[in-house]
Amino acid sequence: MICTVQERRQEPNGEYVYKVHYLPLGLFDTEDVIGEDGLVNWYESTWIPRGAISFAEKPYSTDIFLEGAFRHPIQIPDDIFPKPWQGFEGTLYW
């Protein structure tokens, strides 16, 4: 689920809770997402405990994407792989 944190407060027990605006998963119909005014219809939550939220970096915003980031090809010798694995030309399914 995509959400943006709107408010944060600390409960008397010391735990943090958050109020967020969110788009539920599976909400891909543009009629449900885009309102008549052309703006996205976000839903507003009640107070959610910190354990229910996973924070993630924005795409391409971490240090690995810096222009001067260190990159080096990983070289693995062929002899550490079993012979049946070497020279495989089939289709891989993930």
C-alpha positions as CSV (number, residue, x, y, z in Angstrom):
1,M,0.0,0.0,0.0
2,I,1.2,3.5,-0.8
3,C,0.9,5.9,2.0
4,T,2.2,9.3,3.2
5,V,2.7,10.1,6.8
6,Q,0.6,13.1,7.9
7,E,1.0,13.2,11.7
8,R,3.0,11.4,14.4
9,R,2.4,11.3,18.1
10,Q,3.8,9.5,21.1
11,E,1.4,7.5,23.2
12,P,1.6,7.6,27.0
13,N,3.3,4.1,26.9
14,G,6.1,5.7,24.8
15,E,5.1,4.1,21.4
16,Y,4.6,6.2,18.3
17,V,1.5,6.1,16.3
18,Y,0.9,7.6,12.8
19,K,-2.0,9.1,10.9
20,V,-1.5,8.5,7.1
21,H,-3.1,9.1,3.8
22,Y,-3.1,5.9,1.7
23,L,-4.1,4.2,-1.5
24,P,-5.3,0.6,-0.8
25,L,-3.7,-2.3,-2.7
26,G,-5.7,-3.4,-5.7
27,L,-7.1,0.1,-6.3
28,F,-6.1,0.5,-9.9
29,D,-9.4,1.6,-11.4
30,T,-8.9,5.2,-12.3
31,E,-12.5,6.0,-11.4
32,D,-11.7,5.0,-7.8
33,V,-8.3,6.8,-7.7
34,I,-8.9,10.0,-9.6
35,G,-11.7,12.3,-8.5
36,E,-13.9,14.6,-10.7
37,D,-11.5,17.4,-9.9
38,G,-8.6,15.4,-11.4
39,L,-6.9,14.9,-8.0
40,V,-6.0,11.6,-6.4
41,N,-8.6,10.4,-3.8
42,W,-6.4,9.5,-0.8
43,Y,-8.0,7.6,2.1
44,E,-7.2,8.8,5.7
45,S,-6.4,6.3,8.4
46,T,-7.0,6.4,12.1
47,W,-3.9,6.2,14.4
48,I,-1.7,3.3,13.2
49,P,1.1,1.8,15.4
50,R,4.7,2.0,14.2
51,G,4.9,-1.8,13.9
52,A,2.2,-1.7,11.1
53,I,4.3,0.6,8.9
54,S,7.3,-0.3,6.8
55,F,9.3,2.8,5.7
56,A,11.1,2.6,2.4
57,E,13.4,5.0,0.5
58,K,12.1,6.7,-2.6
59,P,13.3,5.0,-5.8
60,Y,16.8,6.0,-6.9
61,S,17.4,8.1,-3.8
62,T,19.9,5.9,-2.0
63,D,23.7,6.3,-2.1
64,I,24.1,3.4,-4.5
65,F,22.7,5.7,-7.3
66,L,25.2,8.5,-6.7
67,E,27.2,9.4,-9.8
68,G,30.5,8.7,-8.0
69,A,29.4,5.5,-6.3
70,F,31.9,2.6,-6.2
71,R,31.0,-0.1,-8.7
72,H,33.2,-3.1,-9.6
73,P,32.3,-6.2,-11.6
74,I,32.1,-9.3,-9.4
75,Q,34.4,-12.0,-10.9
76,I,33.6,-15.6,-10.0
77,P,35.8,-18.4,-11.2
78,D,33.9,-21.0,-13.4
79,D,35.4,-23.9,-11.5
80,I,33.4,-23.3,-8.4
81,F,30.1,-24.3,-10.2
82,P,29.2,-27.9,-11.0
83,K,29.8,-29.0,-14.6
84,P,26.1,-29.5,-15.3
85,W,25.5,-25.8,-14.5
86,Q,28.2,-24.6,-16.9
87,G,27.2,-23.6,-20.4
88,F,23.5,-23.7,-19.6
89,E,21.6,-22.2,-22.6
90,G,18.0,-23.0,-21.6
91,T,15.2,-20.7,-20.3
92,L,15.2,-19.6,-16.7
93,Y,11.9,-19.2,-15.0
94,W,11.7,-17.0,-11.9
